[in-house]
Amino acid sequence: MADGFETPKGPRPASPASQPLVQIEAALRRTGVPDAKRARIAAHLKSLSGADLQRELLLLQHVLESPNAKQAVDTYARVLDMSQESPRATQRLPPEIRHALTKGVADPRATTLTGHEGILVPAQAELAAQTLTHMPQAQFEQAKTLLSRAGQGGAHGLNEARADAGAERAYILKFIAQRSERLRATPEDANAKGSDTEASRAMDEISGIADDMRAMSRTQLIRLNQ
C-alpha cells in the first residue's frame, strides 16, 4: 500500500529536488491540514536547502506517519511561527528544540481507549516553547544542556542502547511547561544572576528528575511519569 512518499509516476515526473516537497504537500493535504498552514510550511521548506532541508523533510515524514499527525503538524507550524516572532525567539527555538516539541506530540506514549496520545499535548508543547523563549538566560542554558544529554548515560549506570532520547526530551519539555509560571524571568533573576531564584529552583528540580531518568527505556519512562 502506498504510504504517501513514493515517487509519483507519470509521463512528466517532477525533478529530483522537487519530488519530496510535492510528496509532503500531498500528505499534508490528505491529513486535513488547512490551505494556509500548508502554504506556510511549504514556504518554510522552500527557504531551506541541503542538510537543513533534509532534516526538516525527515521530521515531517516521521510526523505524518504517526497516529497524532494532525496535532503534531499543528504544533510544528505553531512553534515555527513562534520561532520567527523575534530574534530572541529564533535563538531560543532552533530546529532541534522545535523538532523535539513536535515529536513529543507525534510519538504515541501508549495506546489508550481514546487513541495514541503523545507525551506532550499541543497546548503543553506551545507553553514549553513560550517558556523557553522568555525564561532567564541561565535557566535556558541549563535546559539546553539537559536536552542535549538525553539518552547519553544515566546516574544509575543504565545501558544507553535501551535509552529513548526523544521521550526524555519530551518529558523535560513537559516539566518545563508544568513549571512555566515559576520559570518566568523577573527583576530578581537579573539581580541574583540566576544563583537562587524561583526560576533557578524550578530548573534545578527538572535537572534532578532528568538525571534520574536519563538512559531509561520508553517503557520505564512512561511508568515513572504516570
N, C-alpha and C positions, 0 to 999 in steps of 0.2 A: 504494500500500500504506500502511495506517495506520502511523504512527510512534509511537503511544502518547501523543501530546499533542494529538489532535484533540478538539474539543468533543463530549462524549457526546451521543448522540441518544436521544430517547425522550419520552414524554408528560410526564415530570416532570424537566426539566433542573435541574441544580444552579445555585445562584446564581452570578453572575459572580465573586464573591470566592472561592467555594469550589472552582470548577472546576479551577484549576491544582493545588491541593492534592490533589484526587481523582485527577487525571491522574498526578501524581508518585507517589502511593501505588500506583497500578496498575502503573506502570512499575517501581517498586522490587520489587513482588511478582513481576512477570514475570522480573526479573533474578535472583530467588532470594534476595533479602535476607531474613534471618530476621525473624520477627514482632517480637521485642524491639527489634531495631535499627530496623525500620520505625517502630515506635511512638516510639522516641527521636527519630528525625528528624522525625516528624510533630509531636511536642510542641514541638520547636525552631521549626519553621516557623510553628506557631500562635502562638508568642510574638512573632513579628515582624509588621511592617506597613509599608506604603508602600514607599519605595525599598529599605529593608533586605530586605524580603520578596522584592521583585522580583529583587534581586541574587542572593539565595540560590536562588530558583527557576530563574533562568537558568543558574547554575552546575550545579545538579543535572540540568537538561535536557541541558546540554553533556556532563556525565559519563555520563549514561545512554545517550547516543548513541555513546559511544566504545567501541572494542573491549576496553577494560580496565574496563568498567563495574563489575563486581562488586568488583574490587580497589580501585577508586577510591572507591566508596561506603563500603567498609570503612575506608579511610583518612579519608574525610570524617567518618564517625561517631566514629572513634577520636580524631582531633585535636580534634573538637568537645568530646568528653568531657574531654580533657586541658586544654582552654582554660577549663574551669569547675572545675578542681580547687583553684584558689586565686586570690586577687586578682592575684598576680604572673603567673600563667599567663594570666588573662584579658587583662592588659595586654600580655603578650609574644606572644600568639597571637590578634590581632584578625582580623576576617574576611578582609582582604586577604592575610594570611600563610596562614591556613587554606586559602583558595582556591588560592593558588599551590602549596601542598603537594599538594592534591587533583588539580589539573590536571597536575602533574608526574608523577603516577601514571597519569592518564587518557589523556593525549595520546600517541599512539604515537611512539616515537623513530624506528623504521624497521620495515619488515616483515621478519620472520625466519622461519626454519623452525618456531620454537616459538610464534609469534604476534607481536603488535604491542606489545612491551614499552615502557613509558614510560621517560622519562629517570630517574625515581625508581621504585624498587620500594617497596611499602608499608612494609617494615622501615626503609628509609632515610628515608622521609617521617616516620615516627614518631620516629626517632632525631634527625632535624633539629629537630622540634618540641620534644623534650626538651632538646636542646642550647640552642636559642633561649631556652627558659624559664629555664635555670639558668646561662647564661654571664654574665660580668661585664657591668655596665651599659654601659661604654664600648664593648665589642665588640658588644653588641646594637644600640646606636645606629649603629655602623658597618655592621652587617648590614642594618638598615632602610634606610639610605642607599643601599647597593648595590642592594637590591631595587627601590627607588623609581626609580633611574636606568636600570634595564634598558630597552634599546631606544631610549635618548634621545641617540644620537650617540656614536661611539666615538673612541678616541685616534687611530685611523688614518683618520679622515675618512670612514667608511663611510656610505652613504646610509641614513637612518633608515627610508625606505619599505620597505627589504628586511629590516628587523630583526624578530626574533621575541622580543619581550619575555618572553613566557611561558616559552620554552625557556631564556632567560638566567636567569630566576628559578629555574627548576628546577635548573639546573646550580649556581647559587650555593648553593641549599639542599642539593644533593648534596655539595658541597665542605664545607659546614658539618657534615653528618653524618659525612663521612670524617675530620674533624678533631675529633670530639666529645671525645675524651679530652684533647686539648690545650686545648680551649675551656672546660674546667671552671673555675668560679670557685674561687680558693684564697686563703688569707691574704695571699700575695704580691701578688695583684691589688689587694686593699684597701690595702696599704701603698704600692704603687707607683703607685696611682691609674691603672692601665692604661697606663703610659708604656712599660714594657719588661718584659713578662712573656711566658710561653709562650702565653697566650691572645692577647695583642696581636700576637705574631709570627705565630701561625696565621691570625688575621684579616687581617693585612697581606698574607699570601700569597694569600688568597682575593680580597682587593681588587685585587691586581695582575693576577690571572687575569681577574677580572670586567672590569677596564678594558680588557684586551687583546681580549676577545671581545665587548664592547659593540657593538650595532648590526649584528652578523653575522646572516646568514640562518640558518634552521634547519639547512639542509644543511651550511653551513660550521661551525656549532656542533657538529653530530654528528661531522663529520670531525675537527675539532680535538680532541674529547674522547673519541675511540675508545680 
